[in-house]
Amino acid sequence: MSNDEIFAAAYREHYWAVSRYVARRLDGRAGDVEEVVAEVFTVAWRRRADLPAAALPWLYGVARNCLANAVRGHGRRRRLVDRLGNDETAHGRHIAAGPEADTPGGWVHEALARLSAADQEVLRLTAWEQLGIDEVAVALGCGSRAASMRLHRARRRLRAEIDRMRPEPPTAGHSCMTAPKEHGHG
């Protein structure tokens, strides 16, 4: 099979997986998703001779880099708009989410958001993209042992964040229903 045919097969087989990968990381900014996915496959086309037999983890690695570039570009544009004074806060508009805006499992996303970008990525690759540790290593550009250690540490940090977010259960001696003790005078 030629490099062109290998690329075409990888594109057909993995386009939607790469699109979902990008969309989950861009929180539904549709125009940005299409742009980043196009960039991923442009890079894959240019490097089609380098496409491995198991192309998806490699494509996720390319997507990570393209996402990083897109996020940096978005940040630069946002800072420029802020300097120009055209953002919503400069015009006194603020949108507050109502209580119905809470999504099921939102606390998991909140705990995940408190982690470093590297921890978030290794957890997402295993949970969302359902990659095995060897595939995670390819996507992250590291060895399998390093990927395994990163995953272990990220899971431990996520557990710690979840524990921090969970309200403290009442202890046996301090029930909410207990009346306060009165101090005697005299």
FIDO-44922 format. One record per residue (C-alpha): residue number from 1; x, y, z. Coordinates in nm, 3 decimals, m for minus. Layout:
residues N
+------+---------+---------+---------+
: resi :      c1 :      c2 :      c3 :
+------+---------+---------+---------+
:  NUM :       X :       Y :       Z :
...
+------+---------+---------+---------+
END
This chain:
residues 186
+------+---------+---------+---------+
: resi :      c1 :      c2 :      c3 :
+------+---------+---------+---------+
:    1 :   0.000 :   0.000 :   0.000 :
:    2 :   0.135 :   0.347 :  m0.090 :
:    3 :   0.177 :   0.629 :   0.164 :
:    4 :  m0.120 :   0.805 :   0.002 :
:    5 :  m0.339 :   0.495 :   0.049 :
:    6 :  m0.221 :   0.454 :   0.408 :
:    7 :  m0.311 :   0.817 :   0.478 :
:    8 :  m0.652 :   0.780 :   0.310 :
:    9 :  m0.729 :   0.470 :   0.516 :
:   10 :  m0.622 :   0.642 :   0.840 :
:   11 :  m0.835 :   0.944 :   0.752 :
:   12 :  m1.145 :   0.735 :   0.681 :
:   13 :  m1.097 :   0.518 :   0.988 :
:   14 :  m1.003 :   0.784 :   1.244 :
:   15 :  m1.157 :   1.115 :   1.134 :
:   16 :  m1.449 :   1.097 :   1.378 :
:   17 :  m1.237 :   0.974 :   1.669 :
:   18 :  m0.997 :   1.267 :   1.620 :
:   19 :  m1.294 :   1.505 :   1.587 :
:   20 :  m1.441 :   1.382 :   1.917 :
:   21 :  m1.100 :   1.405 :   2.085 :
:   22 :  m1.063 :   1.768 :   1.977 :
:   23 :  m1.426 :   1.862 :   2.050 :
:   24 :  m1.407 :   1.734 :   2.408 :
:   25 :  m1.103 :   1.950 :   2.471 :
:   26 :  m1.247 :   2.264 :   2.312 :
:   27 :  m1.582 :   2.248 :   2.493 :
:   28 :  m1.790 :   2.253 :   2.177 :
:   29 :  m1.639 :   2.554 :   1.997 :
:   30 :  m1.744 :   2.403 :   1.662 :
:   31 :  m1.550 :   2.637 :   1.432 :
:   32 :  m1.232 :   2.578 :   1.628 :
:   33 :  m1.288 :   2.202 :   1.628 :
:   34 :  m1.309 :   2.186 :   1.249 :
:   35 :  m1.001 :   2.406 :   1.215 :
:   36 :  m0.791 :   2.195 :   1.454 :
:   37 :  m0.903 :   1.864 :   1.297 :
:   38 :  m0.814 :   2.000 :   0.954 :
:   39 :  m0.471 :   2.096 :   1.087 :
:   40 :  m0.423 :   1.745 :   1.237 :
:   41 :  m0.489 :   1.579 :   0.903 :
:   42 :  m0.278 :   1.838 :   0.719 :
:   43 :   0.014 :   1.743 :   0.941 :
:   44 :  m0.067 :   1.374 :   0.890 :
:   45 :  m0.071 :   1.427 :   0.512 :
:   46 :   0.267 :   1.601 :   0.520 :
:   47 :   0.408 :   1.325 :   0.740 :
:   48 :   0.219 :   1.035 :   0.579 :
:   49 :   0.545 :   0.841 :   0.539 :
:   50 :   0.571 :   0.846 :   0.922 :
:   51 :   0.218 :   0.716 :   0.989 :
:   52 :   0.247 :   0.404 :   1.206 :
:   53 :   0.025 :   0.098 :   1.154 :
:   54 :  m0.170 :   0.192 :   1.470 :
:   55 :  m0.232 :   0.550 :   1.356 :
:   56 :  m0.489 :   0.667 :   1.612 :
:   57 :  m0.257 :   0.724 :   1.912 :
:   58 :  m0.012 :   0.900 :   1.679 :
:   59 :  m0.295 :   1.120 :   1.548 :
:   60 :  m0.394 :   1.201 :   1.907 :
:   61 :  m0.035 :   1.313 :   1.968 :
:   62 :  m0.052 :   1.540 :   1.662 :
:   63 :  m0.392 :   1.667 :   1.783 :
:   64 :  m0.243 :   1.754 :   2.124 :
:   65 :   0.014 :   1.975 :   1.955 :
:   66 :  m0.243 :   2.135 :   1.724 :
:   67 :  m0.472 :   2.199 :   2.022 :
:   68 :  m0.189 :   2.365 :   2.212 :
:   69 :  m0.130 :   2.596 :   1.915 :
:   70 :  m0.502 :   2.672 :   1.885 :
:   71 :  m0.536 :   2.747 :   2.257 :
:   72 :  m0.234 :   2.979 :   2.246 :
:   73 :  m0.381 :   3.156 :   1.943 :
:   74 :  m0.721 :   3.186 :   2.113 :
:   75 :  m0.553 :   3.334 :   2.421 :
:   76 :  m0.366 :   3.590 :   2.210 :
:   77 :  m0.690 :   3.691 :   2.034 :
:   78 :  m0.874 :   3.714 :   2.368 :
:   79 :  m0.603 :   3.936 :   2.518 :
:   80 :  m0.616 :   4.160 :   2.212 :
:   81 :  m0.995 :   4.192 :   2.236 :
:   82 :  m0.960 :   4.269 :   2.608 :
:   83 :  m0.706 :   4.543 :   2.533 :
:   84 :  m0.939 :   4.689 :   2.275 :
:   85 :  m1.221 :   4.695 :   2.529 :
:   86 :  m1.470 :   4.498 :   2.322 :
:   87 :  m1.544 :   4.221 :   2.567 :
:   88 :  m1.873 :   4.172 :   2.750 :
:   89 :  m1.738 :   4.285 :   3.088 :
:   90 :  m1.629 :   4.619 :   2.945 :
:   91 :  m1.988 :   4.681 :   2.838 :
:   92 :  m2.143 :   4.574 :   3.167 :
:   93 :  m2.292 :   4.248 :   3.041 :
:   94 :  m2.255 :   3.941 :   3.252 :
:   95 :  m2.436 :   3.612 :   3.209 :
:   96 :  m2.492 :   3.406 :   3.522 :
:   97 :  m2.574 :   3.039 :   3.494 :
:   98 :  m2.891 :   2.923 :   3.666 :
:   99 :  m2.916 :   2.620 :   3.893 :
:  100 :  m3.038 :   2.408 :   3.602 :
:  101 :  m2.697 :   2.462 :   3.438 :
:  102 :  m2.540 :   2.201 :   3.668 :
:  103 :  m2.466 :   1.896 :   3.460 :
:  104 :  m2.473 :   1.543 :   3.596 :
:  105 :  m2.122 :   1.451 :   3.705 :
:  106 :  m2.021 :   1.817 :   3.696 :
:  107 :  m1.821 :   1.765 :   4.014 :
:  108 :  m1.596 :   1.521 :   3.828 :
:  109 :  m1.526 :   1.783 :   3.562 :
:  110 :  m1.465 :   2.040 :   3.835 :
:  111 :  m1.214 :   1.811 :   4.008 :
:  112 :  m1.050 :   1.733 :   3.673 :
:  113 :  m1.026 :   2.105 :   3.591 :
:  114 :  m0.827 :   2.160 :   3.912 :
:  115 :  m0.551 :   1.929 :   3.785 :
:  116 :  m0.260 :   2.028 :   3.565 :
:  117 :  m0.307 :   2.009 :   3.188 :
:  118 :  m0.071 :   1.710 :   3.176 :
:  119 :  m0.272 :   1.521 :   3.439 :
:  120 :  m0.599 :   1.604 :   3.263 :
:  121 :  m0.465 :   1.478 :   2.931 :
:  122 :  m0.341 :   1.142 :   3.055 :
:  123 :  m0.673 :   1.081 :   3.234 :
:  124 :  m0.874 :   1.181 :   2.928 :
:  125 :  m0.669 :   0.960 :   2.697 :
:  126 :  m0.749 :   0.657 :   2.911 :
:  127 :  m1.110 :   0.741 :   3.007 :
:  128 :  m1.245 :   0.931 :   2.707 :
:  129 :  m1.033 :   0.791 :   2.425 :
:  130 :  m1.009 :   0.446 :   2.588 :
:  131 :  m0.642 :   0.404 :   2.503 :
:  132 :  m0.425 :   0.139 :   2.660 :
:  133 :  m0.103 :   0.244 :   2.831 :
:  134 :   0.114 :   0.169 :   2.525 :
:  135 :  m0.114 :   0.384 :   2.309 :
:  136 :  m0.112 :   0.660 :   2.572 :
:  137 :   0.268 :   0.652 :   2.555 :
:  138 :   0.257 :   0.706 :   2.178 :
:  139 :   0.005 :   0.992 :   2.212 :
:  140 :   0.215 :   1.160 :   2.483 :
:  141 :   0.546 :   1.093 :   2.311 :
:  142 :   0.700 :   0.904 :   2.601 :
:  143 :   0.778 :   0.547 :   2.703 :
:  144 :   0.519 :   0.305 :   2.840 :
:  145 :   0.668 :   0.310 :   3.190 :
:  146 :   0.659 :   0.690 :   3.200 :
:  147 :   0.300 :   0.691 :   3.072 :
:  148 :   0.201 :   0.436 :   3.336 :
:  149 :   0.360 :   0.646 :   3.610 :
:  150 :   0.194 :   0.965 :   3.481 :
:  151 :  m0.144 :   0.791 :   3.482 :
:  152 :  m0.092 :   0.655 :   3.833 :
:  153 :   0.005 :   0.998 :   3.968 :
:  154 :  m0.279 :   1.175 :   3.784 :
:  155 :  m0.534 :   0.929 :   3.926 :
:  156 :  m0.393 :   0.985 :   4.276 :
:  157 :  m0.417 :   1.365 :   4.235 :
:  158 :  m0.772 :   1.338 :   4.097 :
:  159 :  m0.875 :   1.127 :   4.397 :
:  160 :  m0.723 :   1.392 :   4.629 :
:  161 :  m0.918 :   1.669 :   4.452 :
:  162 :  m1.241 :   1.472 :   4.476 :
:  163 :  m1.177 :   1.414 :   4.847 :
:  164 :  m1.114 :   1.788 :   4.897 :
:  165 :  m1.441 :   1.876 :   4.724 :
:  166 :  m1.651 :   1.632 :   4.922 :
:  167 :  m1.812 :   1.790 :   5.228 :
:  168 :  m1.696 :   1.659 :   5.561 :
:  169 :  m1.940 :   1.405 :   5.709 :
:  170 :  m2.058 :   1.495 :   6.059 :
:  171 :  m1.855 :   1.323 :   6.329 :
:  172 :  m2.024 :   1.111 :   6.596 :
:  173 :  m1.991 :   1.367 :   6.876 :
:  174 :  m2.094 :   1.673 :   6.675 :
:  175 :  m2.441 :   1.615 :   6.543 :
:  176 :  m2.633 :   1.908 :   6.399 :
:  177 :  m2.925 :   1.816 :   6.625 :
:  178 :  m2.730 :   1.852 :   6.951 :
:  179 :  m2.818 :   2.157 :   7.160 :
:  180 :  m2.529 :   2.383 :   7.256 :
:  181 :  m2.407 :   2.347 :   7.612 :
:  182 :  m2.496 :   2.628 :   7.847 :
:  183 :  m2.231 :   2.780 :   8.064 :
:  184 :  m2.332 :   2.843 :   8.425 :
:  185 :  m2.289 :   3.184 :   8.582 :
:  186 :  m2.145 :   3.201 :   8.917 :
+------+---------+---------+---------+
END
